[in-house]
Each structure stands twice: as structure tokens, then as C-alpha cells.
Amino acid sequence: MTHQDSASLLTLPVELIHMIFDNLSDFTIICSLRQVCTRLNTIMDAYPGYQELDTLFLCNEVVGCDQIKHIVNALRNNPTLTTIKLHNTAIGAVEVQHLTNALKNNTTLTEFHLNENHIGVDGGEHFADALRNNKTLLTLNLTGAGVGDEGAYLLAFALQHNTTLTTLNLGSNDIHAEGVQHLVDALRTNNTLTTLNLGYNDINAEGAQYLADALRNNTTLTTLNLGYNEINAEGVQYLSDALRTNNTLTTLNLLDNHIGDLGAKYLAGALQNNTVRFISTIVFLVATSDMLKNEKNIILDLIPVLDYLNAYFDFEFFISLRNSLDVKQKAII
């Protein structure tokens, strides 16, 4: 900014500066105007739009080095920013390093969403470093970040020391059973994480077994997303056995896995004595249209529990699951 521009800011009426603010984007207000001069900081603090501006959202546009510098500046100086959402913005590990360095000492941000930005293992490591120091972040969304098993290991190690994060989204990150094993090690000692999203990975039955071992003793996790993970009936059996003793998990997503009739029956048996209220799973009935028509009430009874109707279950599964739910309803009443 030129000397003349600064001089104008020192003399312009507050009302006129507020009118200028009214025509600026949230990004410009949050990231570009702070720390220009002391008077502008004071005027900005009193500007109603700034006081209410708590979210920075950029989607489907390239965020360059200059913009990253502005966001870093906001993380260090903005007292109102609580949420950052950068969706598909071509951010890589280098940019993440700058962001996470600022995040280490930030005390206001509670949500950081970095969807569909391929930050890789290095980016995962930068976030892991930040999590060991940050005391306020509650939600970290790294969907489609490409951190892989090694990145999962680094984040898991950070979770063993972090006591504030409650939601971790690692969907679509090329995580396998090895990565899950590291995350499970963290779940054994972490007492704050309540939501873990591992959808669209490839953890299969082995990864499900690791998670089942953790669920037997974990008392904080309430939501677990394992959709699209190549989990078969064997994997569901591990999870079902754990659900018999776990009284904390309330939502389990098994959307589009290969659990079959046998896996469905394992789930039905586990539900009789468990707190799980919502199971996302896809159910295709192997039944005639007449059977569906005559027994539609059975299907309707399941709607509150099955978010989707779609996997390859036979008709007997619906009966056994309904009976399980009847037992649970009576116990609740």
C-alpha cells in the first residue's frame, strides 16, 4: 500500500470506510485489511460485518502464495475466525506448512476443512505437528488429501498427545489396514475423539478387526464411518462382536461394503444389546415384489435405523433385525 493510500485511511470518515467494507469480499476483509494500520484495525473491530465474520470459505479456485500469506495473517491476528474451508483449491504440502505453522499457536479456530487438496504424506505430517501444539481445534477434515498409511501413522501419533480434537475426517485417503492399525493405537489412549470418518478407503476385514479391538475398550467414539471399504462378512463379524460390549458408539456407517446375508445377521445379533441407533448400510432384498408389498411394514420399521436401503440381504434379515429393534425399544421404554 502506498504512502498516499495510508494517508487516506488516516483521514477518511469511519462511515465511508464502512461503506467500502460493505463492497468487499469476506476473504479481502479477513485476509487483506488486518494490520494495514492501527486506525484501520480499530475501525474494522467496530465494523458489524467483521464482528460477525467467523468463516473463511474458498471452493474450486486456485489459492496462490499471496493468498496463503493472507490466510496465515488471519490465523495469527484475526480474533473472530473460527472456521476455514478450503475445498479443491490446489493447495499442496508447502502451503500447508505455512498454514499449520500459524495453527500451532492459534486460539480461536475450531474447524479446519481441507477437502480435495492433495497434500500427501508431508502435508499430513505438518498437520500432525500442529495438532501436538494446538489446543482449540475441534474438527479436522482432510478428505481426499492423499496422506496414505504413513500420514495416518503421523496423525495417529499426534492424537495420542492431542486432547481437544473431536472429529477427524480421513475419507478417500488411500488408507489400508496398516494405517488403521496406527489409528487404533491412538484410540486406545485418546479420550476426546468422538467422530472418525474412514469412508472410501481400503481397510477390508483386517482393518475392521483392528477397529473392533479398539471399540471393545473405547468409551468416547460415538460415530464411525466405514463406508466403501471392501469389508466383507468376516470384517462385520469382528465389528459385531465388539458392539456387544461397546456402549458408546451410536452411529456406524457400513455403506456399500460386501457384508452379505451372513454379515447382516451378525449385525442383527449385535444390535440386541447395543446402543447403536443408526446403521448406514445398503440393502437389496432378494424377494419378489409381492413379498415387498405384503411385508412393507417390516421395511418401514427399519427406516429409523437404516439410513439407506441397499447390500445383499435376504428377507429373513429384515425379520431378525426388526426383532432385535423390538427388543431394544422395549428395553428403552
Contacts in CASP RR format, 6 or more apart in sequence:
PFRMAT RR
TARGET T0000
AUTHOR 0000-0000-0000
METHOD contacts of the structure
MODEL  1
MTHQDSASLLTLPVELIHMIFDNLSDFTIICSLRQVCTRLNTIMDAYPGY
QELDTLFLCNEVVGCDQIKHIVNALRNNPTLTTIKLHNTAIGAVEVQHLT
NALKNNTTLTEFHLNENHIGVDGGEHFADALRNNKTLLTLNLTGAGVGDE
GAYLLAFALQHNTTLTTLNLGSNDIHAEGVQHLVDALRTNNTLTTLNLGY
NDINAEGAQYLADALRNNTTLTTLNLGYNEINAEGVQYLSDALRTNNTLT
TLNLLDNHIGDLGAKYLAGALQNNTVRFISTIVFLVATSDMLKNEKNIIL
DLIPVLDYLNAYFDFEFFISLRNSLDVKQKAII
1 36 0 8 1.000
6 36 0 8 1.000
6 37 0 8 1.000
9 17 0 8 1.000
9 36 0 8 1.000
9 37 0 8 1.000
9 39 0 8 1.000
9 40 0 8 1.000
10 37 0 8 1.000
10 39 0 8 1.000
14 43 0 8 1.000
14 46 0 8 1.000
17 40 0 8 1.000
17 43 0 8 1.000
18 43 0 8 1.000
18 47 0 8 1.000
21 29 0 8 1.000
21 33 0 8 1.000
21 44 0 8 1.000
21 47 0 8 1.000
21 49 0 8 1.000
21 50 0 8 1.000
24 33 0 8 1.000
26 53 0 8 1.000
26 55 0 8 1.000
26 56 0 8 1.000
26 57 0 8 1.000
27 56 0 8 1.000
27 58 0 8 1.000
27 67 0 8 1.000
27 70 0 8 1.000
29 44 0 8 1.000
29 49 0 8 1.000
29 50 0 8 1.000
29 53 0 8 1.000
30 53 0 8 1.000
30 56 0 8 1.000
30 70 0 8 1.000
30 74 0 8 1.000
30 78 0 8 1.000
30 81 0 8 1.000
31 56 0 8 1.000
31 67 0 8 1.000
31 70 0 8 1.000
31 71 0 8 1.000
31 73 0 8 1.000
31 74 0 8 1.000
32 70 0 8 1.000
33 40 0 8 1.000
33 44 0 8 1.000
34 41 0 8 1.000
34 44 0 8 1.000
34 73 0 8 1.000
34 74 0 8 1.000
34 77 0 8 1.000
34 78 0 8 1.000
35 41 0 8 1.000
35 73 0 8 1.000
35 77 0 8 1.000
44 50 0 8 1.000
45 51 0 8 1.000
50 80 0 8 1.000
51 80 0 8 1.000
52 80 0 8 1.000
53 80 0 8 1.000
53 81 0 8 1.000
54 80 0 8 1.000
54 81 0 8 1.000
54 82 0 8 1.000
54 83 0 8 1.000
55 81 0 8 1.000
55 82 0 8 1.000
55 83 0 8 1.000
55 84 0 8 1.000
55 85 0 8 1.000
56 71 0 8 1.000
56 74 0 8 1.000
56 81 0 8 1.000
56 83 0 8 1.000
56 84 0 8 1.000
56 85 0 8 1.000
57 83 0 8 1.000
57 85 0 8 1.000
57 87 0 8 1.000
58 85 0 8 1.000
58 86 0 8 1.000
58 87 0 8 1.000
58 89 0 8 1.000
59 85 0 8 1.000
59 86 0 8 1.000
59 87 0 8 1.000
59 88 0 8 1.000
59 89 0 8 1.000
60 87 0 8 1.000
60 88 0 8 1.000
60 89 0 8 1.000
61 89 0 8 1.000
62 89 0 8 1.000
62 90 0 8 1.000
63 71 0 8 1.000
63 86 0 8 1.000
63 89 0 8 1.000
63 90 0 8 1.000
63 91 0 8 1.000
63 95 0 8 1.000
64 90 0 8 1.000
64 95 0 8 1.000
65 95 0 8 1.000
68 91 0 8 1.000
68 95 0 8 1.000
68 98 0 8 1.000
68 99 0 8 1.000
69 98 0 8 1.000
71 84 0 8 1.000
71 99 0 8 1.000
72 98 0 8 1.000
72 99 0 8 1.000
72 101 0 8 1.000
72 102 0 8 1.000
74 81 0 8 1.000
75 81 0 8 1.000
75 84 0 8 1.000
75 99 0 8 1.000
75 102 0 8 1.000
75 103 0 8 1.000
75 106 0 8 1.000
75 109 0 8 1.000
76 102 0 8 1.000
76 105 0 8 1.000
76 106 0 8 1.000
78 108 0 8 1.000
79 108 0 8 1.000
80 108 0 8 1.000
81 108 0 8 1.000
81 109 0 8 1.000
82 108 0 8 1.000
82 109 0 8 1.000
82 110 0 8 1.000
82 111 0 8 1.000
83 109 0 8 1.000
83 110 0 8 1.000
83 111 0 8 1.000
83 112 0 8 1.000
83 113 0 8 1.000
84 109 0 8 1.000
84 111 0 8 1.000
84 112 0 8 1.000
84 113 0 8 1.000
85 111 0 8 1.000
85 113 0 8 1.000
85 115 0 8 1.000
86 113 0 8 1.000
86 114 0 8 1.000
86 115 0 8 1.000
86 117 0 8 1.000
87 113 0 8 1.000
87 115 0 8 1.000
87 116 0 8 1.000
88 115 0 8 1.000
88 116 0 8 1.000
88 117 0 8 1.000
89 117 0 8 1.000
90 117 0 8 1.000
91 99 0 8 1.000
91 114 0 8 1.000
91 117 0 8 1.000
91 119 0 8 1.000
92 117 0 8 1.000
92 118 0 8 1.000
92 119 0 8 1.000
92 120 0 8 1.000
92 123 0 8 1.000
93 119 0 8 1.000
93 120 0 8 1.000
93 122 0 8 1.000
93 123 0 8 1.000
93 124 0 8 1.000
93 126 0 8 1.000
96 114 0 8 1.000
96 117 0 8 1.000
96 119 0 8 1.000
96 122 0 8 1.000
96 123 0 8 1.000
96 124 0 8 1.000
96 126 0 8 1.000
96 127 0 8 1.000
97 122 0 8 1.000
97 123 0 8 1.000
97 126 0 8 1.000
99 126 0 8 1.000
100 123 0 8 1.000
100 126 0 8 1.000
100 127 0 8 1.000
100 129 0 8 1.000
100 130 0 8 1.000
101 130 0 8 1.000
103 109 0 8 1.000
103 112 0 8 1.000
103 130 0 8 1.000
103 134 0 8 1.000
103 137 0 8 1.000
104 129 0 8 1.000
104 130 0 8 1.000
104 133 0 8 1.000
104 134 0 8 1.000
105 133 0 8 1.000
105 134 0 8 1.000
106 134 0 8 1.000
106 136 0 8 1.000
106 137 0 8 1.000
107 135 0 8 1.000
107 136 0 8 1.000
108 136 0 8 1.000
109 136 0 8 1.000
109 137 0 8 1.000
110 136 0 8 1.000
110 137 0 8 1.000
110 138 0 8 1.000
110 139 0 8 1.000
111 137 0 8 1.000
111 138 0 8 1.000
111 139 0 8 1.000
111 141 0 8 1.000
112 137 0 8 1.000
112 139 0 8 1.000
112 140 0 8 1.000
112 141 0 8 1.000
113 139 0 8 1.000
113 141 0 8 1.000
114 141 0 8 1.000
114 142 0 8 1.000
114 145 0 8 1.000
115 141 0 8 1.000
115 142 0 8 1.000
115 143 0 8 1.000
115 144 0 8 1.000
116 143 0 8 1.000
116 144 0 8 1.000
117 144 0 8 1.000
117 145 0 8 1.000
118 144 0 8 1.000
118 145 0 8 1.000
118 146 0 8 1.000
119 126 0 8 1.000
119 127 0 8 1.000
119 142 0 8 1.000
119 145 0 8 1.000
119 146 0 8 1.000
119 147 0 8 1.000
120 145 0 8 1.000
120 146 0 8 1.000
120 147 0 8 1.000
120 148 0 8 1.000
120 151 0 8 1.000
121 146 0 8 1.000
121 147 0 8 1.000
121 148 0 8 1.000
121 150 0 8 1.000
121 151 0 8 1.000
121 154 0 8 1.000
123 145 0 8 1.000
123 147 0 8 1.000
124 142 0 8 1.000
124 145 0 8 1.000
124 147 0 8 1.000
124 151 0 8 1.000
124 154 0 8 1.000
124 155 0 8 1.000
125 151 0 8 1.000
125 154 0 8 1.000
127 140 0 8 1.000
127 142 0 8 1.000
127 155 0 8 1.000
127 158 0 8 1.000
128 151 0 8 1.000
128 154 0 8 1.000
128 155 0 8 1.000
128 157 0 8 1.000
128 158 0 8 1.000
129 158 0 8 1.000
130 137 0 8 1.000
131 137 0 8 1.000
131 140 0 8 1.000
131 155 0 8 1.000
131 158 0 8 1.000
131 159 0 8 1.000
131 161 0 8 1.000
131 162 0 8 1.000
131 165 0 8 1.000
132 158 0 8 1.000
132 161 0 8 1.000
132 162 0 8 1.000
134 162 0 8 1.000
134 164 0 8 1.000
135 163 0 8 1.000
135 164 0 8 1.000
136 164 0 8 1.000
137 164 0 8 1.000
137 165 0 8 1.000
138 164 0 8 1.000
138 165 0 8 1.000
138 166 0 8 1.000
138 167 0 8 1.000
139 165 0 8 1.000
139 166 0 8 1.000
139 167 0 8 1.000
139 169 0 8 1.000
140 165 0 8 1.000
140 167 0 8 1.000
140 168 0 8 1.000
140 169 0 8 1.000
141 167 0 8 1.000
141 169 0 8 1.000
142 168 0 8 1.000
142 169 0 8 1.000
142 170 0 8 1.000
142 171 0 8 1.000
142 173 0 8 1.000
143 169 0 8 1.000
143 170 0 8 1.000
143 171 0 8 1.000
143 172 0 8 1.000
143 173 0 8 1.000
143 197 0 8 1.000
144 171 0 8 1.000
144 172 0 8 1.000
144 173 0 8 1.000
145 170 0 8 1.000
145 173 0 8 1.000
146 172 0 8 1.000
146 173 0 8 1.000
146 174 0 8 1.000
147 154 0 8 1.000
147 155 0 8 1.000
147 170 0 8 1.000
147 173 0 8 1.000
147 174 0 8 1.000
147 175 0 8 1.000
148 173 0 8 1.000
148 174 0 8 1.000
148 175 0 8 1.000
148 179 0 8 1.000
149 174 0 8 1.000
149 175 0 8 1.000
149 176 0 8 1.000
149 178 0 8 1.000
149 179 0 8 1.000
149 182 0 8 1.000
152 170 0 8 1.000
152 173 0 8 1.000
152 175 0 8 1.000
152 179 0 8 1.000
152 180 0 8 1.000
152 182 0 8 1.000
152 183 0 8 1.000
153 179 0 8 1.000
153 182 0 8 1.000
155 168 0 8 1.000
155 170 0 8 1.000
155 183 0 8 1.000
156 179 0 8 1.000
156 182 0 8 1.000
156 183 0 8 1.000
156 185 0 8 1.000
156 186 0 8 1.000
157 182 0 8 1.000
157 186 0 8 1.000
159 165 0 8 1.000
159 168 0 8 1.000
159 183 0 8 1.000
159 186 0 8 1.000
159 187 0 8 1.000
159 190 0 8 1.000
159 193 0 8 1.000
160 185 0 8 1.000
160 186 0 8 1.000
160 189 0 8 1.000
160 190 0 8 1.000
162 190 0 8 1.000
162 192 0 8 1.000
163 191 0 8 1.000
163 192 0 8 1.000
164 192 0 8 1.000
165 192 0 8 1.000
165 193 0 8 1.000
166 192 0 8 1.000
166 193 0 8 1.000
166 194 0 8 1.000
166 195 0 8 1.000
167 193 0 8 1.000
167 194 0 8 1.000
167 195 0 8 1.000
167 197 0 8 1.000
168 193 0 8 1.000
168 195 0 8 1.000
168 196 0 8 1.000
168 197 0 8 1.000
169 195 0 8 1.000
169 197 0 8 1.000
170 183 0 8 1.000
170 196 0 8 1.000
170 197 0 8 1.000
170 198 0 8 1.000
170 201 0 8 1.000
171 197 0 8 1.000
171 198 0 8 1.000
171 199 0 8 1.000
171 200 0 8 1.000
171 201 0 8 1.000
171 225 0 8 1.000
172 199 0 8 1.000
172 200 0 8 1.000
172 201 0 8 1.000
173 201 0 8 1.000
174 201 0 8 1.000
174 202 0 8 1.000
175 198 0 8 1.000
175 201 0 8 1.000
175 202 0 8 1.000
175 203 0 8 1.000
176 201 0 8 1.000
176 202 0 8 1.000
176 203 0 8 1.000
176 204 0 8 1.000
176 207 0 8 1.000
177 203 0 8 1.000
177 204 0 8 1.000
177 206 0 8 1.000
177 207 0 8 1.000
177 210 0 8 1.000
179 203 0 8 1.000
180 198 0 8 1.000
180 203 0 8 1.000
180 207 0 8 1.000
180 210 0 8 1.000
180 211 0 8 1.000
181 207 0 8 1.000
181 210 0 8 1.000
183 196 0 8 1.000
183 198 0 8 1.000
184 210 0 8 1.000
184 211 0 8 1.000
184 213 0 8 1.000
184 214 0 8 1.000
186 193 0 8 1.000
187 193 0 8 1.000
187 196 0 8 1.000
187 214 0 8 1.000
187 218 0 8 1.000
187 221 0 8 1.000
188 214 0 8 1.000
188 217 0 8 1.000
188 218 0 8 1.000
190 220 0 8 1.000
191 219 0 8 1.000
191 220 0 8 1.000
192 220 0 8 1.000
193 220 0 8 1.000
193 221 0 8 1.000
194 220 0 8 1.000
194 221 0 8 1.000
194 222 0 8 1.000
194 223 0 8 1.000
195 221 0 8 1.000
195 222 0 8 1.000
195 223 0 8 1.000
195 224 0 8 1.000
196 221 0 8 1.000
196 223 0 8 1.000
196 224 0 8 1.000
196 225 0 8 1.000
197 225 0 8 1.000
198 224 0 8 1.000
198 225 0 8 1.000
198 226 0 8 1.000
198 227 0 8 1.000
198 229 0 8 1.000
199 225 0 8 1.000
199 226 0 8 1.000
199 227 0 8 1.000
199 228 0 8 1.000
199 229 0 8 1.000
199 253 0 8 1.000
200 227 0 8 1.000
200 228 0 8 1.000
200 229 0 8 1.000
201 228 0 8 1.000
201 229 0 8 1.000
202 229 0 8 1.000
202 230 0 8 1.000
203 210 0 8 1.000
203 211 0 8 1.000
203 226 0 8 1.000
203 229 0 8 1.000
203 230 0 8 1.000
203 231 0 8 1.000
204 229 0 8 1.000
204 230 0 8 1.000
204 231 0 8 1.000
204 232 0 8 1.000
204 235 0 8 1.000
205 231 0 8 1.000
205 232 0 8 1.000
205 234 0 8 1.000
205 235 0 8 1.000
205 238 0 8 1.000
207 235 0 8 1.000
208 226 0 8 1.000
208 229 0 8 1.000
208 231 0 8 1.000
208 234 0 8 1.000
208 235 0 8 1.000
208 236 0 8 1.000
208 238 0 8 1.000
208 239 0 8 1.000
209 235 0 8 1.000
209 238 0 8 1.000
211 224 0 8 1.000
211 226 0 8 1.000
211 238 0 8 1.000
211 239 0 8 1.000
211 242 0 8 1.000
212 235 0 8 1.000
212 238 0 8 1.000
212 239 0 8 1.000
212 241 0 8 1.000
212 242 0 8 1.000
213 242 0 8 1.000
215 221 0 8 1.000
215 224 0 8 1.000
215 239 0 8 1.000
215 242 0 8 1.000
215 243 0 8 1.000
215 246 0 8 1.000
215 249 0 8 1.000
216 242 0 8 1.000
216 245 0 8 1.000
216 246 0 8 1.000
218 246 0 8 1.000
218 248 0 8 1.000
219 248 0 8 1.000
220 248 0 8 1.000
221 248 0 8 1.000
221 249 0 8 1.000
222 248 0 8 1.000
222 249 0 8 1.000
222 250 0 8 1.000
222 251 0 8 1.000
223 249 0 8 1.000
223 250 0 8 1.000
223 251 0 8 1.000
224 249 0 8 1.000
224 251 0 8 1.000
224 252 0 8 1.000
224 253 0 8 1.000
225 253 0 8 1.000
225 280 0 8 1.000
226 239 0 8 1.000
226 252 0 8 1.000
226 253 0 8 1.000
226 254 0 8 1.000
226 257 0 8 1.000
227 253 0 8 1.000
227 254 0 8 1.000
227 255 0 8 1.000
227 256 0 8 1.000
227 257 0 8 1.000
227 280 0 8 1.000
228 255 0 8 1.000
228 256 0 8 1.000
228 257 0 8 1.000
229 257 0 8 1.000
230 257 0 8 1.000
230 258 0 8 1.000
231 254 0 8 1.000
231 257 0 8 1.000
231 258 0 8 1.000
231 259 0 8 1.000
232 257 0 8 1.000
232 258 0 8 1.000
232 259 0 8 1.000
232 260 0 8 1.000
233 258 0 8 1.000
233 259 0 8 1.000
233 260 0 8 1.000
233 262 0 8 1.000
233 263 0 8 1.000
233 266 0 8 1.000
235 259 0 8 1.000
236 254 0 8 1.000
236 257 0 8 1.000
236 259 0 8 1.000
236 263 0 8 1.000
236 264 0 8 1.000
236 266 0 8 1.000
236 267 0 8 1.000
237 262 0 8 1.000
237 263 0 8 1.000
237 266 0 8 1.000
239 252 0 8 1.000
239 266 0 8 1.000
239 267 0 8 1.000
239 270 0 8 1.000
240 263 0 8 1.000
240 266 0 8 1.000
240 267 0 8 1.000
240 269 0 8 1.000
240 270 0 8 1.000
241 266 0 8 1.000
241 270 0 8 1.000
243 249 0 8 1.000
243 252 0 8 1.000
243 267 0 8 1.000
243 270 0 8 1.000
243 271 0 8 1.000
243 274 0 8 1.000
243 276 0 8 1.000
244 270 0 8 1.000
244 273 0 8 1.000
244 274 0 8 1.000
246 274 0 8 1.000
246 275 0 8 1.000
247 274 0 8 1.000
247 275 0 8 1.000
248 275 0 8 1.000
249 274 0 8 1.000
249 275 0 8 1.000
249 276 0 8 1.000
250 275 0 8 1.000
250 276 0 8 1.000
250 277 0 8 1.000
250 278 0 8 1.000
251 276 0 8 1.000
251 277 0 8 1.000
251 278 0 8 1.000
251 279 0 8 1.000
251 280 0 8 1.000
252 276 0 8 1.000
252 278 0 8 1.000
252 279 0 8 1.000
252 280 0 8 1.000
253 279 0 8 1.000
253 280 0 8 1.000
253 281 0 8 1.000
253 307 0 8 1.000
254 267 0 8 1.000
254 279 0 8 1.000
254 280 0 8 1.000
254 281 0 8 1.000
254 311 0 8 1.000
255 280 0 8 1.000
255 281 0 8 1.000
255 282 0 8 1.000
255 308 0 8 1.000
255 310 0 8 1.000
256 282 0 8 1.000
256 310 0 8 1.000
256 311 0 8 1.000
257 281 0 8 1.000
257 311 0 8 1.000
258 311 0 8 1.000
258 312 0 8 1.000
259 267 0 8 1.000
259 281 0 8 1.000
259 311 0 8 1.000
260 311 0 8 1.000
260 312 0 8 1.000
260 313 0 8 1.000
261 312 0 8 1.000
261 313 0 8 1.000
261 314 0 8 1.000
261 316 0 8 1.000
261 317 0 8 1.000
264 281 0 8 1.000
264 283 0 8 1.000
264 311 0 8 1.000
264 313 0 8 1.000
264 317 0 8 1.000
264 321 0 8 1.000
265 317 0 8 1.000
265 320 0 8 1.000
267 279 0 8 1.000
267 281 0 8 1.000
267 321 0 8 1.000
268 317 0 8 1.000
268 320 0 8 1.000
268 321 0 8 1.000
268 323 0 8 1.000
268 324 0 8 1.000
269 320 0 8 1.000
269 324 0 8 1.000
270 276 0 8 1.000
271 279 0 8 1.000
271 321 0 8 1.000
271 324 0 8 1.000
271 325 0 8 1.000
271 328 0 8 1.000
272 324 0 8 1.000
272 327 0 8 1.000
272 328 0 8 1.000
274 328 0 8 1.000
277 304 0 8 1.000
277 305 0 8 1.000
278 304 0 8 1.000
278 305 0 8 1.000
278 307 0 8 1.000
279 305 0 8 1.000
279 306 0 8 1.000
279 307 0 8 1.000
280 306 0 8 1.000
280 307 0 8 1.000
280 308 0 8 1.000
281 306 0 8 1.000
281 308 0 8 1.000
281 310 0 8 1.000
281 311 0 8 1.000
282 308 0 8 1.000
282 309 0 8 1.000
282 310 0 8 1.000
282 311 0 8 1.000
283 306 0 8 1.000
283 308 0 8 1.000
283 309 0 8 1.000
283 310 0 8 1.000
283 311 0 8 1.000
283 313 0 8 1.000
283 317 0 8 1.000
283 318 0 8 1.000
284 309 0 8 1.000
284 310 0 8 1.000
284 311 0 8 1.000
284 312 0 8 1.000
284 313 0 8 1.000
285 291 0 8 1.000
285 292 0 8 1.000
285 313 0 8 1.000
285 314 0 8 1.000
285 315 0 8 1.000
285 318 0 8 1.000
286 312 0 8 1.000
286 313 0 8 1.000
286 314 0 8 1.000
286 315 0 8 1.000
287 314 0 8 1.000
287 315 0 8 1.000
291 315 0 8 1.000
292 299 0 8 1.000
295 315 0 8 1.000
295 318 0 8 1.000
298 318 0 8 1.000
298 319 0 8 1.000
298 322 0 8 1.000
299 309 0 8 1.000
299 318 0 8 1.000
301 322 0 8 1.000
301 325 0 8 1.000
302 309 0 8 1.000
302 318 0 8 1.000
302 321 0 8 1.000
302 322 0 8 1.000
302 325 0 8 1.000
305 321 0 8 1.000
305 325 0 8 1.000
END
